[in-house]
Amino acid sequence: MPIARCWRLWSNPPMTFGRFQKRLGAKLAELRGGAGLTQQEAAEAAGITRQHLQRVEYGLANPKAETLYELARIYKLTIAELVEV
């Protein structure tokens, strides 16, 4: 299921998708910093470009499910924990 469709399931009370996207990006940036990784290192580990990770962290791009899975693995979280904003 695309992230744009299932974000409403995680939001109580409902929030806009744009706000969810920004909060998820901020959380990913915080997790990356806490892990001591650069954007380049995290992107390579997740199998995406640094530019895409940067856009995701800024809330400007939607990560694919596979990307969320890899990021959750890198930060030792479940996908549910990762997207809980």
Secondary structure, 3 states (H helix, E strand, C coil): CCHHHHHHHHCCCCCCHHHHHHHHHHHHHHHHHHCCCCHHHHHHHHCCCHHHHHHHHCCCCCCCHHHHHHHHHHCCCCHHHHHCC
